[in-house]
Amino acid sequence: MIVYDSESHISLGDYGILIPVAPDRSARVLSEIETRLAARGISRDQWLASPEPVELTRGDILRVHSPEYVERLYGPELEQAVLEAFELIDDQGKPHRYAPETAVRSMHELFASMLRWTARSYQAGVEALSNKGRFCYHLGGGAHHGHYAFGHGFCIVNDIVVSIRKLQAEHAVRTAWVIDLDAHKGDGTAALTQGDESVTTVSIHMAAGWPLDLPEIGPTGVPHPSYIASDYDIPVAAGEEAEYLPRLEAALAALDSRDKPDVAYVVGGVDPYEHDGLPSTQSLRLTLEQLVARDAMTFDFLRDRGIPQAWLMAGGYGERAWEPYVPSIEYAVVHSLGLSD
Ligand SMILES: [Zn+2]
């Protein structure tokens, strides 16, 4: 099943934020998938989940983020917190990839949409736990850089950990895996679940580059939480693309030695794509075929073990970001419905 909510969609340009996420990314993916599935005779009501939106409470966010940070998000410091999370002001105090004069919406609207988007990631987990195919893809979500006390890397609230904590609090799940396939290390998720045996994290990512190019020790002498290890970190250096799939396969095999979780969240970022539009991900350049194989391998691994899987879009930049999502999601929908040829 797919969860899509146009009202939770965030068009960064509306806020004057000049980060190259195509404003129609989710809608384009939805429309392409609909066309492909219709060609197979699969109708929308077979794969589109439309749950009533749930409203997250402040308590849901407080399970994951610090009281001081949550106070900033819900109070007058919201705008400043967003500017920091998106790094919109440079060291000289000047706007950086930010044109506030072009904004047509307020940061409060951005935060409201972000909360709704986070709720949809949680609902994707609920859907994966309850539907027959044990699979749901939220066409949004994946804010894996959100840390305990601050937003980071375009991520204000870590929807992955908020979702897992809410499912745990409701006794819907006890344990979870997070398999993070985005080009960037899932640093916030690793830090937020460090030492917690109920959540196992895997991240396959660029060996160098953001966030692993930040100073390891901050100005106050405290280690930067982006360096906190996932349970399985799989760095891939420039030029090692041929090693990507074998390394992922080995990591999944290593997971097999652990107890099966009640749910898996997969952070399905496609920014490793060779045609991705974010200049800083150019050290990892997977082909369309490699990305589709990556996602099919992960989907099959979880499905073969009967593990409910909730997928999130995460990073994917520029005009061509929609391309890898479409065949991957088509494959997963068709197989989760038991309709493969
Ligand atoms: Zn990314």
Residues whose N, C-alpha, C, O or C-beta is under 5 A from the ligand:
A	BS01	ZN	D182 A183 H184 G269 D271 G315
